[in-house]
Amino acid sequence: MAKIIEDLFERSLWSSRFIIVLAVIFGLVGAVSLFVVASFDVYETAKHVITSYISHEHPEAFHENIIGGIIGAVDLYLIGVVLIIFSFGLYELFISEIDVAKDEHGNENQLLAIHSLDQLKDKISKVIVMVLVVGFFQKVGHTTYNGALDLFYLALSIAAISIGLYFLSKVGKAH
């Protein structure tokens, strides 16, 4: 009797992993939502550029607004990519490998292949760092600089980001 209860409990416990499907589905819904919103932002920016050039009006901070709009959309796209990687990774780790991601020879697409929580964490963290970098440059584009010290701080921050990205690119690679 104890063996039957143990087997039933273990089957129930193992089947509970399917709750992950909710995170997968809503992660994909979030990603699609972000891609749609970002695409509308790019569309609105492009429409603004075209109408401004047709009417020969170039309002103050025209280029900064365009760059800000595009960088904001890139930021949303990157966050959408985080959600896609998150969804694919959770599905492959807890539910099943995605068979359609394999080619005709059975080799899997390495872009979204995730075999451990560490791989998932590494892929997501790299994209999150890129989101932060894009956000930084979006803020930098709207900042006013009041002297050499401000420009020096800007140069230092860009150097720090460059060094950080260099070392981030080395993570997980065999030397």
N, C-alpha and C positions, 0 to 999 in steps of 0.2 A: 504494500500500500504506500509506504514512504517513497519507493522508487517511482510510482505513478505520479504522486504529488510533485516530486522533484522534477520529473520529465515535463509535467504540465507547466510548472513554474518556469522552467528554463525555456520552454517553447514560447510562453507568454513574454518572458523577458527579451528573448531574441526578436520576437515580432514587434516589440515596442520601438525598435529602431525605425520603423516606418513613420513615426511621428516626424522624422526629419523631412519627410516629403512636404510638410507644411512650410518649413523654412526654405526648401528648394523652390516651391511654387511662388511663394510671396517674394523671395529674393529675385526671381525672374520677373515678376510683376513690377517690382521696384525698378529693376534695370530697364525694362521696356518703358516705364513711365519717365525715367530720367532721359533715355534716348529721345523720346518724343518731345519732352520739354526743351532739351538742348537743341534739337532740330528746329523747333519753332523759334528759339532764340537766334539761331544762325539765319533762319529765313527772315525774321524781323530786322536783323542787322543788315542783311543783304538788301532788303527792300528799302531801308533807310539810306543806304549808300547810293543805290540807283536813283531814288527820288531826289536826293541831294545833288547828285551830279547832273541830272536832267534839268533841275530848276536852277542850277548854278549857285546854290546856297551851301555854304560851308560854315555851319555854326561854330562858335568857340568850342574848343576841345573836341572837334569832329573826329580826329584820328584816335584820340584817347578813348572816346566812347566806342568806336568800332573795335579797337583792340580789346577793350574791356569786355565787350559783348562776346567776341569770339573766344577769348580766354575763359570767360565764364562758362560758355558752352563746352569747351574742352574739359573743364573741371567736372561738369555734370556727366560728360561721356566717360571720363575716367572713373568716377564713382559708380556709374553703371557697369563698367568693366569689373570693378571690385565685386559687385553683387553677382555678376555672371560667374566669375571665378569661384566665389563663395558657394553658389548654388551647385555648380558642376562638382566642386570638390566634396561638398557634403554628400551629394548623391553617390559619387564613386566610392567614398569612404564607408558609408553606412548602408547603402542599398545594393548597388550593383555597378559593374563597369558599364560604360556607355558603348554598346556594341557598334553603333553607327559611326562612332568616332574613329574606328579602325579602317584601314585601307583593305583592298582585296587580298593582301597577303597576311592580314592579321596584325599588322604593326599599328600601334595606336598613335594618334596625333599627340605630340609632346607638348603642345601649347597649353592644353587644359588637363593633361594627365596628372593626376594627383594620387599618390600611393600612401601618404601618411599625413598626419595633422601638421607635422613640421613643414612639409612641402606646401600645404595649403597656407599655413601662416606666412611662409617666406614669399609666396606669390602675392598674397594679399598685401603684405607689408610693403613690398616693392611698389605696388600700384598706389598704395596710400601715400607713400613718400612722394611719388610723382604728383599726386593730387595736392599735397602740401607745397611742393615746388611751384606748381602752376598757380596756386592761390597766392603764394609769395610774390610771384611776378605780376599777378593781377593787382595786388596792393601797391607794389613798387611803381606801376604805371600811373597810379592816381596820387602819388605822393609828391609834394613840392619840396624841393631841396633849397635850404637857405644858407648854403656856404660850403666851404671845402670839407669841413668835418662831417657834414651829412653825406657828401659824396664819398668820403673815405669809409664811412660806416656801410654805405651801399656796396662799395668794392669789397670790403671785408665779408659782408654777408654773402655776396655772390661767390667769393673764393671759398667760404665755408661750405656752401651748398655744392660747389663743384667737387671739393675734396670728399664730402659725404657721398655724393653720387658715384665717385670713383671707387670708394671702398665698398659701397653697396653692390656695385657691379662685380666685385671680386668674391662676394659671399656665395658659398655653395659651389664654386668652381674649383676643380682640382688643378693644382699647380705642378 
